[in-house]
């Protein structure tokens, strides 16, 4: 008779820090992928996205049914106490992407994982962008996000041609907030035509998602209707986008500064974090959040 014993799975071992929440039910929640996201976009199902910076919140958000998790360079403000995202390094982004990815693996999570390319990690050249994207993809990201239009188009094309899914970002781009003159609505008036031109160019280059931050709701809705192969994800861009994203700490009402106009505190009416996350997903899916009268321009 053998004296060997079968090792127990990691998730069953006792931990002084508690147990991570279970993954979403496999029968009703298959892993998110580019084809599945494209299908949701084509069917008009709203895409829910939240930022995540650590393993436990990532696992909890996945259990709540979040479609996409964004390891945002917003961690510079909410985790590191910086004034802007400019000081966030690629190594810091790698660390947090790795942490979020491990959290999803611990619970057999199904969310699509996106990681921000931080300031200075892709501006120099397409080759630099590829090296930086490789770091984040090897840390567990399924897609990378970069900010800006115009010059970024060829960088997007370069990455996509090499098998790296890309999410673009137009409107208010926090990495260049100093050049924009502060946190202001972008794309008003004649500037809207340029933003639309850049959005179409990014789609043509292969971007399959596009974050629209603080742009007029009417402009965001027009772009959403026009971009057939690139799902728009709004943050302060009205309810007419293909999906919504918020910073986790903002929607839980625990940020360190002034609450932006486009944020709703989902903890205000929830008995705990998980119910608040579920309420956010439901509100995005049924279109009750955002309310253009309260959260948009």
C-alpha positions in Angstrom: 0.0 0.0 0.0 1.3 3.4 -0.9 2.0 6.0 1.8 1.6 8.9 -0.6 -1.3 11.3 -0.2 -2.9 13.5 -2.8 -2.1 17.2 -2.3 -5.1 19.4 -1.7 -5.9 22.3 -4.1 -4.5 25.6 -3.0 -8.0 27.2 -2.6 -8.9 24.6 0.2 -5.9 25.4 2.4 -6.5 27.4 5.5 -5.4 31.0 5.3 -5.1 33.7 8.1 -6.3 36.2 5.6 -9.6 34.5 4.8 -10.9 32.9 1.7 -11.2 34.6 -1.7 -14.8 34.7 -3.1 -15.8 31.9 -5.5 -15.7 32.4 -9.2 -18.8 33.1 -11.3 -20.9 30.0 -12.1 -19.3 28.3 -15.0 -22.7 27.3 -16.6 -23.7 31.0 -16.9 -20.4 32.6 -17.3 -17.9 31.5 -19.9 -14.5 33.1 -20.0 -14.6 36.5 -21.8 -12.6 36.7 -25.1 -12.3 39.0 -28.0 -15.0 37.1 -30.0 -17.4 37.1 -27.0 -16.9 40.8 -26.5 -17.5 41.4 -30.2 -20.7 39.4 -30.0 -21.9 41.4 -26.9 -21.1 44.6 -28.8 -23.0 43.4 -31.9 -26.0 42.3 -29.9 -26.1 45.6 -28.0 -25.4 44.0 -24.6 -23.7 46.6 -22.4 -20.1 45.8 -21.4 -19.3 46.3 -17.7 -15.7 47.3 -16.7 -14.0 48.3 -13.4 -10.5 49.0 -12.4 -8.7 46.5 -10.1 -5.3 46.6 -8.5 -5.1 43.6 -6.3 -5.9 39.9 -6.1 -8.8 40.0 -3.7 -10.8 42.8 -5.3 -10.2 41.3 -8.7 -11.7 38.0 -7.5 -14.6 39.7 -5.9 -15.4 41.8 -9.0 -15.3 38.7 -11.1 -17.7 37.0 -8.7 -20.0 40.0 -9.1 -20.1 39.4 -12.9 -17.8 42.2 -14.1 -17.0 41.6 -17.8 -13.7 43.4 -18.0 -11.1 44.4 -15.3 -8.7 47.3 -16.1 -5.5 47.5 -14.2 -5.4 51.2 -14.6 -2.6 53.6 -14.1 -5.1 55.4 -11.9 -3.4 53.3 -9.2 -1.0 56.1 -9.1 -3.6 58.2 -7.4 -5.7 55.7 -5.5 -2.9 53.3 -4.4 0.2 55.5 -4.4 -1.1 58.9 -3.5 0.2 60.7 -6.6 -1.4 63.8 -8.1 -1.4 62.3 -11.6 -0.8 59.1 -13.4 2.5 60.3 -14.9 4.6 58.9 -12.1 3.5 55.3 -12.5 6.2 53.0 -13.8 6.0 50.0 -16.1 7.4 47.9 -13.3 4.6 49.0 -11.0 2.0 48.2 -13.7 3.6 44.8 -14.1 3.4 44.1 -10.4 -0.3 45.0 -10.1 -1.2 43.2 -13.3 0.4 40.1 -12.0 -1.5 40.5 -8.7 -4.9 40.9 -10.4 -4.1 38.0 -12.7 -3.2 35.7 -9.8 -6.5 36.7 -8.1 -8.5 35.7 -11.1 -6.5 32.4 -11.4 -7.2 31.6 -7.7 -10.9 31.6 -8.3 -10.9 30.4 -11.9 -12.1 33.8 -12.9 -13.6 34.6 -16.3 -13.2 38.4 -16.7 -11.2 39.9 -19.6 -8.1 41.6 -18.2 -6.8 44.9 -19.6 -3.6 46.7 -18.4 -2.6 50.3 -19.0 0.7 51.1 -20.7 2.0 53.8 -18.4 3.4 57.2 -19.4 6.8 56.9 -21.1 6.4 53.2 -21.9 5.2 53.6 -25.5 5.7 57.2 -26.7 9.3 56.6 -27.9 8.7 54.1 -30.6 6.5 51.2 -31.8 9.3 48.9 -30.7 9.3 50.4 -27.2 5.5 49.9 -27.1 5.9 46.2 -28.1 8.5 45.6 -25.3 6.3 47.3 -22.7 3.1 45.4 -23.9 5.1 42.2 -23.7 5.9 42.8 -20.1 2.2 43.3 -19.2 1.0 40.4 -21.4 3.5 38.1 -19.7 2.2 39.3 -16.3 -1.3 38.1 -17.3 -3.0 40.9 -19.3 -5.2 39.9 -22.2 -5.1 43.3 -23.7 -3.2 46.6 -23.3 -4.5 50.1 -23.3 -2.8 53.3 -24.5 -3.9 56.9 -24.6 -4.3 59.4 -27.5 -5.0 59.6 -31.2 -3.1 60.6 -34.3 0.5 59.3 -33.7 -0.8 56.3 -31.7 -2.6 54.9 -34.7 0.5 53.2 -36.2 1.5 52.0 -32.8 -1.8 50.3 -32.4 -1.5 48.7 -35.8 2.1 47.5 -35.0 0.9 45.8 -31.8 -2.3 44.3 -33.3 -0.3 42.8 -36.2 1.9 41.1 -33.6 -1.0 39.5 -31.8 -1.6 42.0 -29.0 -5.2 43.2 -28.5 -5.4 46.9 -28.0 -7.9 49.2 -26.2 -7.5 52.9 -27.3 -8.4 55.9 -25.1 -9.6 59.3 -26.4 -11.2 62.4 -24.8 -9.6 63.3 -21.5 -6.3 61.4 -21.5 -5.0 61.6 -17.9 -1.3 61.0 -18.9 -1.4 64.3 -20.8 -3.7 66.2 -18.5 -1.1 69.0 -18.2 -1.1 69.6 -21.9 -4.9 69.6 -21.9 -5.1 72.3 -19.3 -6.7 70.2 -16.6 -9.5 67.8 -16.1 -11.9 69.2 -18.7 -14.5 67.9 -21.1 -12.9 67.1 -24.5 -14.5 67.1 -28.0 -16.7 70.1 -27.7 -17.6 71.9 -30.9 -15.2 71.7 -33.7 -12.9 69.5 -31.6 -15.4 66.7 -32.0 -14.7 66.2 -35.6 -11.0 65.5 -34.9 -11.9 63.1 -32.1 -14.2 61.2 -34.5 -11.5 61.1 -37.1 -9.0 59.7 -34.6 -11.5 57.1 -33.4 -12.1 55.8 -36.8 -8.4 55.6 -37.5 -7.8 53.7 -34.3 -10.6 51.2 -35.3 -9.1 50.8 -38.8 -5.7 50.1 -37.1 -7.2 47.2 -35.2 -8.3 48.6 -31.8 -11.3 46.6 -30.6 -12.1 48.8 -27.6 -12.1 52.5 -27.1 -12.4 54.3 -23.8 -14.1 57.7 -24.2 -13.5 59.8 -21.2 -15.3 63.1 -20.4 -16.6 63.7 -23.9 -20.1 65.0 -24.7 -22.8 62.3 -24.5 -24.1 63.1 -28.0 -20.7 62.8 -29.6 -20.1 59.5 -27.7 -23.4 58.1 -28.9 -22.7 59.1 -32.5 -19.3 57.4 -32.4 -20.7 54.3 -30.8 -23.2 53.9 -33.7 -20.5 54.5 -36.3 -17.8 52.1 -34.9 -19.0 48.7 -35.8 -15.8 46.8 -34.8 -14.6 48.8 -31.8 -16.7 48.8 -28.6 -16.8 52.2 -26.9 -16.4 52.2 -23.1 -17.6 55.4 -21.5 -16.5 57.2 -18.4 -18.3 60.5 -18.2 -19.4 60.0 -21.8 -23.1 59.3 -21.3 -25.2 56.2 -21.5 -25.0 55.8 -25.3 -21.7 54.0 -25.3 -21.3 50.2 -25.7 -20.1 49.9 -22.1 -19.1 51.7 -18.9 -16.0 51.9 -16.7 -15.4 53.4 -13.3 -12.5 53.5 -10.9 -13.2 50.9 -8.2 -12.5 53.2 -5.3 -14.8 55.9 -6.8 -17.8 53.7 -7.2 -17.3 52.4 -3.6 -17.2 56.0 -2.3 -13.7 55.7 -0.8 -11.6 58.0 -3.0 -9.2 60.6 -1.5 -10.4 63.6 -3.5 -13.5 65.2 -4.9 -16.0 62.7 -6.4 -16.2 63.3 -10.2 -19.5 64.2 -11.7 -19.7 61.0 -13.7 -19.4 58.7 -10.6 -22.2 57.1 -8.7 -21.5 55.8 -5.2 -22.9 52.2 -5.3 -22.0 51.6 -1.7 -24.5 54.2 -0.5 -27.4 51.8 -1.0 -25.6 48.4 -0.6 -25.0 46.3 2.6 -21.5 45.4 1.5 -18.8 45.5 -1.3 -20.0 42.5 -3.2 -23.6 43.7 -3.4 -22.4 47.1 -4.5 -20.3 45.5 -7.3 -23.3 43.5 -8.4 -25.5 46.6 -8.4 -23.0 48.4 -10.6 -23.0 45.5 -13.1 -26.8 45.4 -13.1 -27.1 49.2 -13.6 -24.7 49.1 -16.5 -26.4 46.2 -18.1 -29.9 47.6 -17.8 -28.9 51.1 -18.8 -29.9 52.8 -15.6 -26.3 54.0 -15.1 -25.1 56.4 -16.1 -28.0 59.0 -16.1 -27.2 61.6 -18.7 -28.9 64.3 -16.6 -26.6 63.6 -13.7 -23.4 62.0 -15.0 -22.7 63.4 -18.4 -22.2 66.6 -20.4 
